[in-house]
């Protein structure tokens, strides 16, 4: 297959006032050849490099196979508990642009080369072959859906609020983040889109085999590309798309139990059922503590915590009031209650009422709730609230959140898929368990 038939992707890596980059090989820029260490800064809204200023810079490798570039101090895990910095190395071209008064390095490369990194960044490169194949197909499908939005978004699907914008009234704040967030590149390199860490994560022969054996394959439904979402752990039941993002239902992203009997689960939009479900440990593919299976899905920093299927977070009154004020910018005073208003099909809250001493307000959707109730990001919004030490004035001394799952829970459940792979399911069976009625077709 000729490379010209493989789509190119533009990946935004970071956004900083200055960059330190090392070119490992010869790169061509503005008719010059450069290599080695370089410093780039944003000065007066322009890119300053080598004593000159320009609107943008494009560094192209002279040897596409051997050359690479290293960006120093790339922040990963933005807004999550594993946030840290590391040096990362990439193949392909480097396009440096200015956004919001800072520099954005954009890696330009083929979709298939991008996937080699994504599969190794999102999970262990030593995962089972069938799991890696399944992830290759969904990552490719999701990426092409972002690049070719005209193939996945119909006029009737448009929400009156643009993704990323707010419904901001005194009574309610609703916000979500999605495909239209990035203007100058296709996808970002962090968890907001898909983890992409270049060739920093070791790519194994097994990953390369998974890419080759599914080359060009995508998920389709009704003649359109599937918006193939995934998260670490659904918590036992899959969430529906509209409860996390724009209010449009995708038939292939429906509620199902993450188990052999896919229809065997309670109505988790009901508060009593959700509480019972979350406070118990029902059987599911993703209900596992097997370290061999978890290590297939979770990279080193992800394994710093083992409580994925069910988890607990505790806050004192003072801690919670300060946290919510800091994270939302709104001073609620002391917190009297956190009241569920609306839950999705997995039990995840997408509307939550914060009742404070000074005011009360409903917030949503699920990621907004997760950001508000954690210094980084709560594992999921599928939780129940326990209040302890309630005083005569009605204010608790402590709040305990008991929750289920990790991430939004829509589409493929990575831990559940790893268990399926270990139990002998092939990649097509895994995909069609999570994407109902979809077909697997060869795109190129």
C-alpha positions, 0 to 999 in steps of 0.5 A: 500500500502506498503511503500517499493513501494513508491519511496524515494527522496533526497532533498538538503536543503542548502549549508553553511560552518556550520550547527546548527541542533536540533534533536527532538527525537532520531537519529542513526548515526555511531552506536550511538544515538543522540538528541538535539542541535548539531553543524556541520562544514566543516573543510578541506573538511570534515564533523566535528561533535562531535570532529570527522571528516568524509566524510559524516554523515547519521542521521536516525530517530529511530521513523520515525513517531514522530522524526524530525530535525530542521535546523537553519537559512535556506535561502529561496527565493534565488535570489528572492525578498522575500529572507530571513532566517527561521528555518525549521523542517523536517521528515525523515533522514538527510544526510550531505555531502560536496559540493564546500567546504561547507556542504549540508544537504540532507533530505531523505524521501518518495515521498508522505511525500515530497509532503505533504510539497511541496503542503503546501510550494508552496501555502496555505494549505487552498487552494481549494481541487481541486487545491491541488489535481491538484498540488499534481499530477503535483508536483509528476509528475515533481519530478519523472521525475527528478528522472527517467530522462531516462523515460523523456529524449530521445537521440534526445532531448539532447542539445549540451550545457549542462543545466547550461552551457553557450554559451559565445561569444562577441556577445551573452550570453545564459544560462539556469538552469535545471534538471542536475544542482544537482548531489548529490541529486534529487532536491533542496528545493528552487524555482529553483526546488519546494519549500520544507520547511519540516513540517515548513508550516502547513499541513492541513487535506485538503492537506492530503486528496489531497495527499491520493485521488491522491496517486501515480497519475502522468501525462503521454504523449506518454507513458512517464512521463510529465515534469510537470512545473508550475509558479505563473502566465502565464500572460494570455498565456502559454509559450513553454518549449523550450523558457526557457530550452533546445530546445526541444518541448513537445507537452503537453506544448503548447501555449494556452490562460489561459481562456475558449477559449484556442485558442483565443490569438494573435501571441505574438512572434510578437513585435507589438502584444506582446506590445499591449497584455502586455500593456493591461489587457486581460481576463484570469483565472489568471487575478484576484485580488480577495484576497480570491483566491490569498491567496490560492496560495500565502503564506504570503511572496508572498502576499507582492506584489499584482501586478502579472498579470501586473506590472511595474519597473522603473530605472534611467539611473544610476541605470540601468547601475549599476545594469546590470554591477553588475548582469552580471559582464559586464560594458556596460557603460551608457545604450542606449537601451534594444532591444527585439530580440526574444519572446516566445509564451507568449510574454516572451523574450528569447533573449534581446539585451543590447545596451551600451556605451561601448559594446552591447550584446544579452543575454538569456534565460528568467531567465538570462534576469530576473536576469540581470534586477533586484537586485533579479529576475524580475517577468518575461521576458514578458515586454516592455521597455519605454525610458524617457528623451532621451537626444541629445546624445541618452541616456535615463534618465529613463527606465520603464519596463511594464510586464506581469506574474510571473515566466516562464509561462510554464505548470500550472499557479498557480493563473489561476488554483486557479481561475478554482478551485473556478469556479467549475472545478475539478482537472482533468479538471484543469490539462488537460487545462494546459497539452494538451493531457496528461493522468492521470495514477496511478504509484503506 
